Amino acid sequence: MQYSEPCDIVVFGGTGDLALRKLLPALYYLHRDRHLHPDSRILALARARHDDNGYRRLAQRHLGQYLPPGDFEQATWDTFAARLDYMTLDASQRVEFPRLAKVLATRPDRIRVFYLATFPELFAATAQHLASVGLADKQARIVLEKPLGQSLETANQINDGIGAVFDESRVFRIDHYLGKETVQNLLALRFGNALFEPLWRNAHIDHVQISVLETVGVENRGAYYDNAGAMRDMVQNHLLQLLCLVAMEAPVHFEPEAVRNEKLKILDALRPITGLDVQDRTVRGQYSRGVRAGEKLPAYYFEKNVDHDSNTETFVALKVEVDNWRWGGVPFYLRTGKSLAQRKSEIVIQFKPVPYRLFGQGSDAPEHNRLVIRLQPDESIRLSLMAKSPGRGMSLQDVDLDLNFAEAFNKRRWDAYERLLLDVISGDATLFMRRDEIEAAWRWVDPIIQGWDDCYRSPKRYAAGSWGPVAADSLLDRLGHRWLDQR
């Protein structure tokens, strides 16, 4: 048992999907496992009119829906609900914040975590309203969800507004992928083992694939997604952050600024994709109607709150290059999409083949080694080696050394939000994005979006339930590569 410091956790957007599906379950587990101090409070804020008991009933219903069977316990819920309160508040209205200040003033000398699970357009105004009633003091921390803006210009506007109230050390820009156990194990794999470091470079690695694929469509997020698209929603944050962790140099110390300095170097080293390169090195797609396992799936333009003439991309594939000594000449292939054949997030490190094929030129075995780091749905690390097949002769086949985290560690795996919320309370920003990282990512992404607009090309259609546009396969074919799931 290790309690965090006593704190007030204030969730703006407390009736929204993120709060009910992710934040409340994470806080429930932290409470159950005795990581939240007994004196800590949780206050949810939203415009919806509930009293405390009404909101607790809403929260209980969603916990029962989203927690794994058996994890919801009435006795635990009763003690959790005792620290959970609700206040009706419109974050856009400064006049409503004195009421919040009055509630929080009963315990003035504690850490306050303001979690903004709202539209980014409200971030700066909310921070300024908090300051106007004295709630942005040195004990206060603010958590910002992605995407931070729609471009470098709008991201800077938000960051300027936040920065006028909160200094950088108290701003936590969250990317929940960085809180995943396997993502952190990527760092342990690289920097905690002497085996991989000599091989982790262009002399031995052929290419890298980073995929974040979803089987669901936009569901109830059509109004948001149609103004964002896959590039802003996933590539600018999740995929580029994963690329940074794969490609970064070892930090001098495992502490926030050292880690984030190394990530920033990778973002600055990304080769720009501009002009005609946008057509050659990127693929954007949009799902049309399709079928998966006998179920009919709708086209994107028939989803709720989506413009029927929308050109918003629901799929992106990119060929990315990192211009430095370690990675020069190694392509990084990124892809993400919705309504695809399979849900998975994984990183594939494809090593180069042996320089001479000793064991039979006619063998079908590729004689390649491959490291596959699966982030979801089942967290694992799998190393593919070549071994002799039993019997006469030297026929080779792939054999996997497989580390499955559920089997290797006999304990429940933490959800990313559990870890990240505790990091905010303790003030540890290692797994959060710094402002200059956000700016570097937008500087690289903006020209690609502009290039799509300039060429006036609609996204390539792909059937819902498929693996995405055929053009995404062709992106790899040019260098003789294939997506791992297309082999």
C-alpha positions, 0 to 999 in steps of 0.5 A, spaced: 500 500 500 502 506 497 498 512 498 498 518 494 498 525 497 492 528 499 488 532 493 482 534 490 481 531 483 476 536 479 474 533 472 471 538 467 466 534 463 464 529 468 458 527 464 462 526 458 464 519 454 472 520 457 470 521 464 465 516 464 469 510 460 476 512 462 477 516 468 472 514 473 474 507 472 481 509 473 480 512 479 475 507 482 481 502 481 486 507 485 481 507 490 480 500 491 487 498 491 489 504 496 493 508 492 488 514 493 489 518 500 483 517 504 482 524 505 482 525 497 476 528 494 473 527 486 469 533 484 466 532 477 463 538 473 459 539 467 453 543 465 448 537 466 443 538 472 445 533 477 445 533 484 450 528 488 446 522 488 444 523 481 451 523 478 453 517 483 447 513 480 450 515 473 457 513 475 455 507 478 451 505 472 457 506 467 462 503 472 458 496 472 458 497 464 465 498 463 469 494 468 471 487 467 466 482 470 467 481 478 471 488 478 465 492 481 464 490 488 458 494 492 462 495 498 468 498 494 463 502 490 460 505 497 466 508 500 468 510 493 462 514 492 463 517 499 469 521 496 465 523 489 461 529 488 458 533 483 457 540 481 453 543 475 458 548 472 458 551 465 466 552 464 465 557 459 462 562 464 467 566 469 461 568 473 460 560 475 467 559 478 466 563 485 462 557 487 467 552 485 472 556 489 468 556 495 467 548 495 475 547 494 476 553 499 474 548 505 481 545 504 486 550 501 493 547 502 492 541 498 494 539 491 489 540 486 488 536 479 484 540 474 483 535 469 480 538 462 476 532 459 472 538 454 473 541 448 480 544 447 477 550 445 475 551 452 482 550 455 485 557 455 478 560 458 478 555 463 485 556 466 483 563 466 477 563 470 481 558 475 486 564 476 480 569 476 478 566 483 485 564 485 485 556 484 491 556 479 496 557 485 502 553 486 499 547 488 494 546 482 496 542 476 492 542 469 491 536 465 490 537 458 487 532 453 489 531 446 488 533 440 491 540 442 488 544 437 487 543 430 494 546 427 500 549 430 497 556 430 491 554 434 495 549 439 500 555 440 494 559 442 491 554 447 498 553 450 499 561 450 492 561 454 494 556 459 502 558 459 499 565 462 496 562 468 500 555 469 507 555 468 510 549 464 512 544 470 504 544 472 501 543 465 500 535 464 499 534 456 496 527 456 497 521 451 494 515 454 498 511 450 505 513 454 501 510 460 501 503 457 505 498 460 508 495 454 510 502 451 514 503 458 516 496 457 519 498 450 524 503 454 526 497 459 527 493 453 531 498 449 535 501 455 535 495 460 538 490 456 545 490 453 542 485 447 538 490 443 542 496 443 548 494 438 542 492 433 538 498 434 540 502 428 540 502 421 546 497 420 541 492 422 534 494 422 531 494 415 524 498 417 519 499 422 512 499 422 507 502 427 500 501 427 494 503 431 488 500 428 480 500 430 474 495 428 469 501 430 467 507 426 467 514 429 461 511 433 458 517 437 464 522 436 462 524 429 461 532 430 468 532 433 471 527 428 469 530 422 473 536 424 479 532 426 480 526 422 485 521 423 491 525 422 490 530 427 486 525 432 492 519 432 498 521 428 500 528 431 500 525 438 499 517 439 503 515 433 509 520 433 510 519 440 510 511 439 515 513 434 519 517 438 520 512 443 522 507 438 527 512 435 530 516 441 537 516 444 538 513 451 537 519 456 542 521 461 537 520 467 530 517 467 527 523 469 522 528 465 526 533 462 532 528 460 526 523 456 523 529 453 529 532 450 531 526 447 524 525 444 524 532 441 530 531 438 527 525 434 521 530 432 526 535 429 529 530 425 523 528 421 524 529 414 519 534 412 513 531 407 511 537 403 509 538 396 509 532 391 512 528 397 505 528 400 502 524 394 508 519 394 509 518 401 502 519 404 495 515 403 489 517 406 482 513 406 475 513 408 471 507 409 465 506 405 460 500 407 462 493 408 461 487 412 465 484 417 463 477 420 456 477 416 455 484 419 453 490 415 457 496 416 455 503 414 460 508 410 463 514 414 458 519 411 452 515 413 455 516 421 451 520 426 453 528 425 458 527 419 457 531 413 455 527 407 460 530 402 465 529 407 473 529 405 475 527 412 480 521 412 479 515 417 485 512 415 492 514 414 498 511 412 505 514 412 512 513 410 517 517 415 524 518 415 528 520 421 534 524 418 540 522 423 546 517 424 542 512 427 536 511 423 538 514 416 536 510 410 531 506 415 523 507 413 518 508 418 511 506 416 505 509 420 498 507 419 492 508 423 484 507 421 477 506 423 472 500 421 478 496 419 479 488 419 482 487 426 483 491 432 490 492 434 496 497 436 503 494 435 510 496 433 514 491 428 522 492 428 524 488 422 531 486 422 535 485 416 536 478 413 543 475 414 548 477 408 548 470 405 543 465 405 547 459 407 541 454 408 538 452 402 536 457 396 529 454 395 527 454 402 520 459 403 523 461 410 525 468 409 531 468 414 529 474 417 528 476 425 523 480 427 521 484 434 513 485 435 511 489 441 503 488 441 500 494 445 493 492 445 489 488 445 493 483 448 500 486 451 506 482 449 513 482 446 515 477 441 521 475 438 521 471 431 528 467 430 529 462 425 530 455 427 531 448 424 525 444 422 525 437 425 527 432 420 532 431 415 536 437 412 536 444 414 529 447 412 528 453 417 522 456 419 520 462 424 520 460 431 517 465 436 520 467 443 513 470 446 513 474 452 505 475 454 505 480 460 498 476 462 502 470 463 509 472 465 506 477 471 501 474 475 497 481 477 492 485 474 495 490 469 494 497 470 490 501 466 494 507 462 490 512 466 491 509 473 498 510 472 498 517 469 493 520 474 498 518 480 504 521 476 500 528 475 498 527 483 506 526 484 508 531 479 512 526 475 511 529 468 516 524 464 510 520 460 507 527 458 508 532 452 512 538 453 510 544 449 516 544 444 514 537 443 507 539 441 509 544 437 515 540 433 509 535 431 504 540 429 510 543 424 511 536 421 504 535 420 501 541 418 504 541 411 502 534 410 494 536 411 496 543 407 498 538 401 492 534 401 488 540 401 492 543 395 492 537 391 484 537 392 484 529 392 478 525 396 480 520 400 481 513 397 475 509 399 476 502 403 470 497 405 469 497 412 471 491 415 477 491 410 485 492 412 484 499 409 486 502 402 490 498 397 494 504 396 497 503 403 500 496 401 503 499 395 506 504 399 511 499 402 511 494 396 516 500 392 521 497 397 519 490 397 516 491 404 509 488 407 505 490 413 506 484 417 498 482 417 498 482 410 504 477 409 
